[in-house]
């Protein structure tokens, strides 16, 4: 069912390299040939241009085409009454879980909120930095057939803790009657700007603004290939968080790893459809045990067909000769989720440089991070953790340097400023310093 690859085998090593290359070249989660990708990108550009020109009308047409054939302009904005009524229909245990998730995510994001930093002082010079929140942010998360209130929490709470004044939420309309959880969560979060809009059209709406949906300064959140390509196309027009593609997990384990726990985490990520799961282990015995557990546990899961497909097409068990060799490989995978189950987890963690989120030990399931732990589950995929981070309070903050000179401080730096300005042929820059040095 799942590929078993050994780094000691040249052919298997070549397969691992091919897998890595495919992941790295596919940061938007679009595993397509170049021609197909070009067609999708062209379709996204058409949608964005339509939203820029026709606004709400384009949102309605897109919703009718992809989500609900009976959608109307009056349904774009979700009212406070709709949210309140939805909350009354949510079972008590689910509402309690939503509240716990919100509270613990808020606790964590508040804990990691950057504190004021004392300025650097030199004679006559004071240099500091300020963190300031974005004025507005757009949060997108998938909808339609599924309902993901957890994604709304993981996006909205960090923005609220950062101090963003206007938070705009878009998610596709649902014809399946599964939006109560999302609307109840929006009510619990106290969100006011919640809109039914999906796909590339929603991204365009938040970038350009429509008659109903306000424009924002930055767009964050997961979504399908069209959503990710739309974010890529609009990068620079608005800020974006990164390319959040299909979910993935990578487990690093030695002979002490729990095969049943490891298999359960791998299956959980494969359940996303698409999803991918990787085990890197120094123990051939554990590799065989996990393969057996994968087969047995998959047969018991409700979405066994989708899970088996993901495990067969986009997952692997990779056996190496040492943990150091596997850690180096894990850093190249730069996976969204990494679980470490070894004899010395802290030693492995110290060497692990690239990952969206790390779950240490056998009793740290990825699902805890998906729902209640505190860090956001909106994380970089497809090896992009090499250069970007998951959503957090930092995603909604900007840094502003503060530079304060007095006459003494400027006099000390003036000759060097003038010298560099003259070297670059910018005489007026030097004059702006000289005129102050003479007074």
C-alpha positions as CSV (number, residue, x, y, z in Angstrom):
1,X,0.0,0.0,0.0
2,X,2.8,2.5,0.9
3,X,6.2,2.6,-0.7
4,X,9.1,1.3,1.5
5,X,12.3,2.9,0.4
6,X,15.9,2.3,1.7
7,X,18.5,5.1,1.4
8,X,21.1,2.4,1.1
9,X,19.6,1.3,-2.2
10,X,20.6,3.6,-5.2
11,X,17.2,3.1,-7.0
12,X,15.2,3.9,-3.8
13,X,17.4,7.0,-3.1
14,X,16.7,8.2,-6.6
15,X,13.0,7.8,-5.9
16,X,13.3,9.9,-2.7
17,X,15.1,12.6,-4.7
18,X,12.4,12.6,-7.3
19,X,9.8,12.9,-4.6
20,X,11.6,15.9,-3.0
21,X,12.0,17.6,-6.4
22,X,8.2,17.2,-7.1
23,X,7.4,18.7,-3.7
24,X,9.8,21.6,-4.0
25,X,8.7,22.6,-7.5
26,X,5.0,22.5,-6.4
27,X,4.6,25.1,-3.7
28,X,1.0,26.0,-4.7
29,X,0.0,22.3,-4.3
30,X,-0.7,21.9,-8.0
31,X,0.7,18.5,-9.1
32,X,0.1,19.2,-12.8
33,X,2.0,19.3,-16.0
34,X,3.2,22.7,-17.1
35,X,0.5,23.1,-19.7
36,X,-2.3,22.3,-17.1
37,X,-0.8,24.6,-14.6
38,X,-0.7,27.4,-17.2
39,X,-4.4,26.8,-17.9
40,X,-5.3,27.0,-14.3
41,X,-3.2,30.2,-13.9
42,X,-5.0,31.7,-16.9
43,X,-8.4,30.8,-15.4
44,X,-7.4,32.5,-12.1
45,X,-6.3,35.6,-13.9
46,X,-9.7,35.7,-15.7
47,X,-11.6,35.3,-12.4
48,X,-9.5,38.1,-10.7
49,X,-10.1,40.5,-13.6
50,X,-13.8,39.8,-13.5
51,X,-14.0,40.5,-9.8
52,X,-12.0,43.7,-10.2
53,X,-14.4,44.9,-12.9
54,X,-17.8,43.6,-11.7
55,X,-17.4,43.2,-8.0
56,X,-20.4,41.5,-6.3
57,X,-21.9,40.3,-9.6
58,X,-18.7,38.3,-10.2
59,X,-18.9,36.9,-6.7
60,X,-22.5,35.8,-7.2
61,X,-21.7,34.2,-10.6
62,X,-18.7,32.3,-9.2
63,X,-20.8,31.0,-6.2
64,X,-23.5,29.8,-8.6
65,X,-21.0,28.0,-10.8
66,X,-18.9,26.3,-8.1
67,X,-21.0,26.2,-4.9
68,X,-24.7,27.0,-4.9
69,X,-26.7,27.5,-8.1
70,X,-29.3,29.5,-6.2
71,X,-26.9,32.0,-4.6
72,X,-27.9,35.7,-4.5
73,X,-26.1,38.9,-3.8
74,X,-28.2,39.3,-0.6
75,X,-26.5,36.2,0.8
76,X,-22.9,37.4,0.5
77,X,-22.8,39.1,3.9
78,X,-23.5,36.9,6.9
79,X,-25.6,38.9,9.4
80,X,-25.2,38.9,13.2
81,X,-28.6,37.3,13.5
82,X,-27.6,34.4,11.2
83,X,-24.5,33.8,13.4
84,X,-26.5,33.9,16.6
85,X,-29.1,31.5,15.3
86,X,-26.5,29.1,14.0
87,X,-25.0,28.9,17.5
88,X,-28.3,27.7,19.0
89,X,-28.2,24.7,16.6
90,X,-24.7,23.6,17.5
91,X,-24.5,20.7,20.1
92,X,-23.3,21.7,23.5
93,X,-20.2,19.5,23.4
94,X,-19.1,21.0,20.1
95,X,-19.7,24.6,21.3
96,X,-17.6,23.8,24.4
97,X,-14.8,22.5,22.2
98,X,-15.0,25.6,20.1
99,X,-14.7,27.8,23.3
100,X,-11.8,25.8,24.6
101,X,-10.0,26.0,21.3
102,X,-10.5,29.8,21.2
103,X,-9.3,30.2,24.8
104,X,-6.2,28.1,24.4
105,X,-5.2,29.6,21.0
106,X,-5.7,33.1,22.5
107,X,-3.6,32.1,25.5
108,X,-0.7,30.9,23.3
109,X,-0.8,33.8,20.8
110,X,-0.8,36.3,23.7
111,X,2.1,34.5,25.3
112,X,4.2,34.8,22.1
113,X,3.2,38.4,21.3
114,X,6.4,40.3,21.0
115,X,7.2,42.5,23.9
116,X,8.6,46.1,23.6
117,X,12.4,46.0,23.1
118,X,14.6,48.5,24.8
119,X,16.4,50.8,22.3
120,X,20.0,50.5,21.4
121,X,21.9,53.6,22.7
122,X,25.1,55.2,21.5
123,X,26.2,58.7,22.5
124,X,23.6,61.0,21.0
125,X,21.8,58.2,19.2
126,X,18.8,56.0,20.1
127,X,17.7,53.2,17.8
128,X,14.6,51.1,18.4
129,X,11.9,49.0,16.8
130,X,8.2,49.0,17.1
131,X,5.7,46.3,16.3
132,X,2.5,47.7,14.8
133,X,-0.6,45.7,13.7
134,X,-2.0,45.7,10.2
135,X,-5.1,47.9,9.7
136,X,-7.0,45.1,8.0
137,X,-6.6,41.4,7.2
138,X,-8.6,39.0,5.1
139,X,-9.0,35.4,6.3
140,X,-9.9,32.7,3.9
141,X,-10.6,29.1,4.7
142,X,-12.2,26.3,2.7
143,X,-15.9,25.4,2.9
144,X,-18.5,23.8,0.7
145,X,-18.8,20.1,1.4
146,X,-16.8,20.3,4.6
147,X,-16.9,22.7,7.6
148,X,-13.7,23.9,9.2
149,X,-14.4,26.1,12.3
150,X,-10.9,25.2,13.6
151,X,-9.3,27.0,10.6
152,X,-11.3,30.1,11.4
153,X,-10.1,30.1,15.0
154,X,-6.5,29.5,13.9
155,X,-6.6,32.6,11.6
156,X,-8.8,35.0,13.5
157,X,-7.4,34.7,17.1
158,X,-3.8,35.6,16.1
159,X,-5.2,38.6,14.1
160,X,-7.2,39.7,17.1
161,X,-4.3,39.3,19.5
162,X,-2.1,41.4,17.2
163,X,-4.7,44.2,17.3
164,X,-5.9,44.2,13.7
165,X,-8.8,46.7,13.5
166,X,-10.8,45.2,10.6
167,X,-10.9,41.4,10.1
168,X,-12.6,40.2,7.0
169,X,-13.6,36.5,6.7
170,X,-14.5,34.8,3.5
171,X,-15.5,31.1,3.0
172,X,-17.5,29.4,0.2
173,X,-21.2,29.2,0.6
174,X,-22.5,25.7,1.3
175,X,-25.5,24.0,-0.2
176,X,-24.9,21.0,2.2
177,X,-26.2,22.7,5.3
178,X,-22.9,22.4,7.1
179,X,-22.1,26.0,8.0
180,X,-23.6,26.2,11.5
181,X,-20.3,25.3,13.2
182,X,-18.5,28.0,11.2
183,X,-21.1,30.7,11.9
184,X,-21.3,29.8,15.6
185,X,-17.5,30.1,15.8
186,X,-17.7,33.5,14.1
187,X,-20.2,34.5,16.7
188,X,-18.0,33.2,19.6
189,X,-15.1,35.2,18.1
190,X,-17.1,38.4,17.9
191,X,-16.4,38.7,14.1
192,X,-18.5,41.3,12.2
193,X,-17.3,41.1,8.6
194,X,-18.1,37.5,7.5
195,X,-18.9,36.8,3.9
196,X,-19.9,33.9,1.7
197,X,-17.4,33.9,-1.2
198,X,-15.1,31.1,-2.4
199,X,-12.1,30.3,-4.5
200,X,-10.1,32.7,-6.5
201,X,-13.1,35.1,-6.6
202,X,-12.9,35.5,-2.8
203,X,-9.2,36.3,-2.9
204,X,-9.8,38.9,-5.6
205,X,-12.7,40.4,-3.6
206,X,-10.5,40.9,-0.5
207,X,-7.7,42.3,-2.7
208,X,-9.7,44.8,-4.7
209,X,-12.9,45.2,-2.6
210,X,-16.4,44.9,-4.0
211,X,-19.6,46.7,-3.1
212,X,-20.1,44.4,-0.2
213,X,-16.7,42.9,0.7
214,X,-14.0,45.4,1.9
215,X,-10.5,45.4,0.5
216,X,-7.8,44.3,3.0
217,X,-4.0,44.8,3.4
218,X,-3.1,41.1,3.8
219,X,-4.8,37.8,2.9
220,X,-4.0,34.6,4.9
221,X,-5.4,31.1,5.0
222,X,-5.5,27.7,3.3
223,X,-7.4,26.8,0.2
224,X,-7.4,24.7,-3.0
225,X,-5.0,25.2,-6.0
226,X,-7.1,28.1,-7.4
227,X,-6.9,29.9,-4.1
228,X,-3.1,29.5,-3.8
229,X,-2.6,30.6,-7.4
230,X,-4.8,33.6,-6.8
231,X,-2.7,34.6,-3.8
232,X,0.5,34.2,-5.8
233,X,-0.9,36.4,-8.6
234,X,-1.8,39.1,-6.1
235,X,1.3,39.1,-4.0
236,X,2.5,42.7,-3.9
237,X,-1.0,44.1,-4.5
238,X,-1.7,42.7,-1.0
239,X,0.4,40.8,1.5
240,X,0.0,37.1,1.6
241,X,1.1,34.5,4.2
242,X,2.5,31.9,1.8
243,X,1.3,28.9,-0.2
244,X,-0.6,26.5,2.0
245,X,-1.1,23.4,0.0
246,X,-2.2,19.8,0.8
247,X,-1.6,18.7,4.4
248,X,1.5,16.6,5.2
249,X,3.2,14.9,8.1
250,X,6.7,13.6,8.5
251,X,7.7,11.3,11.5
252,X,11.3,10.8,12.6
253,X,11.6,7.7,14.7
254,X,14.1,5.1,15.9
255,X,13.4,1.7,17.3
256,X,11.6,3.3,20.3
257,X,8.8,4.7,18.2
258,X,5.3,3.5,18.7
259,X,4.2,1.9,15.4
260,X,0.5,2.2,16.2
261,X,0.7,5.9,17.1
262,X,2.9,6.7,14.1
263,X,0.5,4.9,11.7
264,X,-2.5,6.8,13.3
265,X,-0.9,10.2,12.6
266,X,0.1,9.2,9.1
267,X,-3.5,8.1,8.4
268,X,-4.9,11.3,9.9
269,X,-3.0,13.4,7.4
270,X,-3.8,11.1,4.5
271,X,-7.5,11.6,5.4
272,X,-7.3,15.2,4.1
273,X,-7.5,14.0,0.5
274,X,-5.1,15.2,-0.8
275,X,-2.6,14.6,2.0
276,X,0.8,13.0,2.3
277,X,2.6,11.1,5.0
278,X,6.2,10.2,5.5
279,X,8.1,8.1,8.1
280,X,11.8,8.5,8.3
281,X,13.3,5.7,10.5
282,X,16.6,4.1,11.4
283,X,14.8,0.9,12.4
284,X,13.8,-1.6,9.6
285,X,11.7,-3.4,12.2
286,X,9.7,-0.3,13.0
287,X,9.2,0.3,9.3
288,X,7.7,-3.1,8.8
289,X,5.5,-2.7,12.0
290,X,4.2,0.7,10.8
291,X,3.4,-0.7,7.3
292,X,1.4,-3.4,9.0
293,X,-0.4,-0.9,11.2
294,X,-1.2,1.3,8.3
295,X,-3.0,-1.5,6.5
296,X,-4.9,-2.6,9.6
297,X,-5.9,0.9,10.8
298,X,-6.9,2.2,7.3
299,X,-9.4,-0.6,6.9
300,X,-11.2,0.6,10.1
301,X,-11.4,4.3,9.0
302,X,-14.5,5.8,7.5
303,X,-12.6,7.4,4.6
304,X,-10.5,4.4,3.9
305,X,-10.5,4.7,0.1
306,X,-9.2,8.3,0.2
307,X,-6.6,7.4,2.8
308,X,-5.3,4.4,0.9
309,X,-5.1,6.5,-2.3
310,X,-3.0,9.1,-0.5
311,X,-0.7,6.5,1.2
312,X,-0.1,4.8,-2.1
313,X,0.4,7.9,-4.4
314,X,2.0,10.5,-2.2
315,X,3.5,8.9,0.9
316,X,6.5,6.8,1.8
317,X,8.4,5.0,4.6
318,X,12.1,5.7,4.3
319,X,14.7,3.7,6.1
320,X,18.1,5.2,6.7
321,X,21.3,4.1,8.5
322,X,21.3,6.8,11.2
323,X,19.2,9.5,12.8
324,X,21.6,12.2,11.6
325,X,21.1,11.0,8.0
326,X,17.4,11.2,8.5
327,X,17.4,14.6,10.2
328,X,19.3,16.0,7.2
329,X,16.6,14.5,5.0
330,X,13.8,15.9,7.2
331,X,15.4,19.4,6.8
332,X,15.1,19.0,3.1
333,X,11.5,17.9,3.3
334,X,10.8,20.9,5.5
335,X,7.4,19.3,6.2
336,X,4.3,21.0,7.5
337,X,4.1,18.8,10.6
338,X,6.9,16.8,12.1
339,X,6.5,14.3,14.9
340,X,9.6,13.1,16.7
341,X,9.7,9.7,18.5
342,X,13.2,8.8,19.4
343,X,15.3,7.9,22.4
344,X,16.6,11.5,22.7
345,X,13.9,13.8,21.3
346,X,15.6,17.0,22.4
347,X,18.8,16.1,20.6
348,X,16.8,15.6,17.4
349,X,14.8,18.8,17.9
350,X,18.1,20.7,18.3
351,X,19.2,19.6,14.8
352,X,15.8,20.1,13.1
353,X,15.9,23.4,11.3
354,X,13.0,23.4,8.9
355,X,9.4,22.5,9.7
356,X,6.0,24.2,10.1
357,X,5.3,22.7,13.5
358,X,7.1,20.1,15.6
359,X,5.3,17.6,17.8
360,X,7.7,16.0,20.3
361,X,7.2,12.6,21.7
362,X,4.6,9.8,21.2
363,X,1.9,11.6,23.1
364,X,1.9,14.7,21.0
365,X,-0.5,13.9,18.1
366,X,-0.8,16.4,15.2
367,X,-4.5,16.5,15.9
368,X,-3.8,18.4,19.1
369,X,-2.2,21.1,17.1
370,X,-5.1,21.0,14.6
371,X,-7.6,21.9,17.3
372,X,-6.7,23.0,20.8
373,X,-3.0,23.2,21.6
374,X,-2.6,26.9,20.7
375,X,-0.2,27.4,17.8
376,X,-2.0,27.9,14.5
377,X,-2.5,24.9,12.3
378,X,-2.2,27.1,9.1
379,X,1.3,26.1,8.2
380,X,3.7,26.1,5.1
381,X,3.7,23.0,3.0
382,X,5.6,21.6,0.0
383,X,9.0,22.3,1.5
384,X,8.3,26.0,1.8
385,X,9.0,25.9,5.6
386,X,12.6,26.3,4.3
387,X,11.9,30.1,4.0
388,X,8.5,30.9,5.6
389,X,6.6,30.3,8.8
390,X,3.1,29.3,9.8
391,X,0.4,31.8,10.7
392,X,0.8,33.4,14.1
393,X,0.4,36.8,15.8
394,X,3.5,37.8,13.9
395,X,1.7,37.4,10.6
396,X,-0.4,40.4,11.5
397,X,2.3,42.7,12.8
398,X,4.8,44.9,11.0
399,X,8.1,46.2,12.3
400,X,8.9,49.9,12.2
401,X,12.4,51.1,13.0
402,X,12.7,54.3,15.1
403,X,15.9,56.3,14.8
404,X,16.6,59.3,17.0
405,X,19.7,61.5,16.7
406,X,20.7,64.6,18.6
407,X,23.4,67.1,17.5
408,X,26.2,65.2,19.2
409,X,25.2,61.9,17.7
410,X,24.9,63.3,14.2
411,X,28.3,65.1,14.4
412,X,29.9,61.7,15.1
413,X,28.4,60.0,12.1
414,X,28.2,63.0,9.7
415,X,31.7,62.5,8.0
416,X,30.9,58.9,7.3
417,X,27.4,59.6,5.9
418,X,28.8,62.4,3.7
419,X,31.7,60.1,2.5
420,X,29.3,57.3,1.5
421,X,26.8,59.7,-0.1
422,X,29.6,61.2,-2.3
423,X,30.8,57.7,-3.2
424,X,27.4,56.9,-4.5
425,X,27.0,60.2,-6.4
426,X,24.2,61.4,-4.1
427,X,25.5,64.9,-3.3
428,X,22.1,66.1,-1.9
429,X,22.2,63.3,0.7
430,X,25.4,64.6,2.0
431,X,24.2,68.2,2.0
432,X,21.2,67.1,4.2
433,X,23.7,66.1,6.9
434,X,26.1,69.0,6.4
435,X,23.4,71.6,6.8
436,X,22.5,70.2,10.2
437,X,26.1,69.8,11.3
438,X,26.7,73.5,10.9
439,X,23.9,74.4,13.4
